[in-house]
Amino acid sequence: MSIEIEAFTRVEGNGGAEIVIEDGQVKEVKVKIFEGPRFFELLTLGRYYYDVPDLEARICAICYLSHSVASVRGIENAFGVKVTREIELLRELALIGELLESHALHLYLLVAPDLFGYADAIRMASKHGEIVKEGFTIKAFGNYIRETIGGREIHGINIKPGGFGRYPTVEELEKIEKNSEALLTFAKRIIGLFASQKPLGAKAKYYIATNGYLYGDKLIASDGESFDYFEHIEERSLPYSFAKQSHYKGEIFMVGALPRLILKNNMLTPMAKRLFEEYKEQLSQGYVSLNNLAQAIELIYALERAREIVKELLDKGINGENITIEPKEGEGIGYVEAPRGALIHHYRIDERGNIAYSNIITPTAFNHAMMELSLFTEAKKRYGNTSEMEFMQKMEETVRAFDPCISCSVHLTFL
């Protein structure tokens, strides 16, 4: 027999799971990504490089800036272009805004109802209205940063190869600095709630992340490797999923906030670093549900880091000059940390500046195998020992801990 989760709730996109039972035991779990295929790799082929980041911004409304920044970094690397410190800082600030918006949505509105025993945030607000309000406030601030740097809250087109279409004003940056400090009080209050969550899911054998906190030029793994993705990561197609599944050296791995904290805690801002040390022993247990606590700590990191970036930009003054790009044949990879984990945009560009090859691997595609393992682990532990309602609830909570972005994951490579 099989237990069907027809559709995951309180996640982005359309997916479900099949839990296969044989002889009264859980034998297998299949995470079925049935969101319709989205052919962004194919759509970029033959297009002029300058137009591609605007197209890639349409991949996702929640994490469009991660795709935009990964795209421009891949293109610039293909041409051997190095941008200025100012441009790098502004791109990092954009990614921080996205992290704030996305983590606040996930933690306050999608996960917190589980911890308080409510079906959704609307019902939770009846007794915990302040928490919901604070979540919306942090989310709105993240969207302000996204709009200021990215051009729009959703599908912005301000991130350009070599720079930006428009640079922020001093007044806009000062507003970001002021609000970053003010919202730290809200973010600190939520830490204890997610630290109290009981363990769910499996433990990953390997963690993988970029070698910089929010972007980098390589991937790093918990076994000490520093590598380009194609050296150790194998993508596989599945008969029951429009998303591919990835393995690292043949093994299941995890990307996301928890791997970032474990692998890169030395890069954290002061308050976030103290919180990591306080919860280090708990985080090191490695259960997937601890990704929620890691995201809560990253809210602190994001607010602190936003202040640092804005202070440096204001101290130096905004120059607002783009880097001139001369198209040529080349190949480049953009590595970025989307809120849900490592994101890759890989391009080959011909001598005319047109895209000849495109590959995109998203965090949810990376985590697909880990999602199956976590559901299998949780199902095996609970099947026959809990009520059907509780069983299904814990399956859903396990999936939600990954904060999956299913629409992002259904990308296909053609060349």
C-alpha positions, 0 to 999 in steps of 0.5 A, a space after each residue: 500500500 501507499 500513503 499519498 501526500 497529494 500536495 505539500 501545504 505552506 510551501 512554494 509550488 506544487 509537490 507531494 510525496 508517496 510513502 510506500 508500505 510493505 509488510 507493515 514497514 515503510 519501504 520507500 518515499 518518493 518526493 514528487 515534484 509535479 510543478 510543470 517544467 519551466 524551460 529557462 535554460 532553453 529560453 536563454 539559448 541564442 539570446 544576447 548576454 545582456 538580456 539574460 539576467 532580466 529573463 532569469 529574474 522571472 524564475 521566482 518571485 521570492 528569490 528573483 535577486 538570487 537568480 539575477 545575481 547568479 546570472 550576472 556573476 556567471 556572465 561576468 566570469 565568462 568574460 573575465 570581468 571584475 566589478 568594483 567593491 561598490 557593486 559587490 556590496 550593493 549586490 550583497 545588500 540585495 541578497 540580504 534583503 531577499 534573505 530577510 523577506 524569504 526567511 521572515 515569510 517562512 519562519 513567522 507565517 509558515 512554520 510558526 503556526 506548527 509550533 503554536 498548534 495552529 493551522 495557519 498564521 491567520 488563526 495564530 494571529 488571534 492569540 499571537 498577533 504581535 509575532 505575526 505583525 513582527 514577521 510582516 514588518 521584517 518581510 516588508 523591510 526585506 522587500 524595501 531593500 529588494 525594491 531599492 536595489 533590484 528595481 521592484 519587489 518582484 521580478 526586478 530588472 535593475 541587476 545588470 552585467 557590469 553593475 546596475 540600471 540605477 544606483 540607490 540614493 543616500 537617503 535610501 541607504 540611510 533608511 536601510 541602516 536605520 531600520 536594520 538596527 531597529 528590527 534586531 529587537 524583533 528578530 532576537 525575540 523569535 530565536 527561542 521559539 525555533 530553538 524549542 522545536 523538536 527534532 524532525 527528519 534525517 541528518 545529512 552526511 554532507 553539507 555544501 555551500 558557497 565559499 563566501 557567505 552569500 556568494 563565492 567562486 567555488 562550492 565547499 563541502 563538509 569533508 573539506 573539498 573546494 570545487 566546481 559543481 560539475 567535479 563532484 555533483 551528479 544530476 539524475 532525472 527521475 521518472 516521478 519528478 520534473 526536478 532532477 536529483 543531485 548527489 555529491 560523490 554519490 551521497 546525499 547532501 544538504 544545502 541551506 541555512 543550517 549548512 551555511 552556519 555549520 560551514 561558515 560560522 566564522 563569517 557571521 556578524 558579532 551577534 549572530 556569531 554569539 547566537 551560533 555559539 550559544 546553540 552550536 551543540 543543538 545545531 550540530 545534531 544536524 536534524 533537518 528541522 534545525 534549518 529553522 533555527 539556523 534561519 532565525 539566526 540568519 535574520 540577525 546576521 542579515 540585519 547586522 550585515 546590512 548595517 555594515 554594508 550601508 555604513 561602508 557605502 556611505 563612508 566612501 560615497 556612492 560612485 555609481 559607475 558600471 564596468 564596461 563589458 566587451 563580449 567575447 567567447 567564454 564560460 562562467 559559473 555564478 555561485 550564489 546563496 539563495 535563502 534556501 541554499 546554494 544556487 548555480 547559473 552556468 553559461 557558455 557564451 559565443 564570440 557574438 555574446 550570445 548564450 550557447 549553453 545554460 544550466 541552472 541548479 537550484 537549492 530545492 533540486 539539490 535538497 530533493 534526495 535529502 527531502 526523501 531521506 528525511 521523510 523516510 526517516 520520519 515515516 519509519 519512526 512514526 508509522 504505526 506509532 501515531 495517529 494518522 493526523 499526527 503522522 501526516 502533520 509531521 510529514 508536512 513539518 519535515 518538508 517545510 523545514 527545507 523551505 522548498 521553492 518547488 517552482 525553482 527546482 523544475 529546470 531542465 538542461 538540454 545541451 
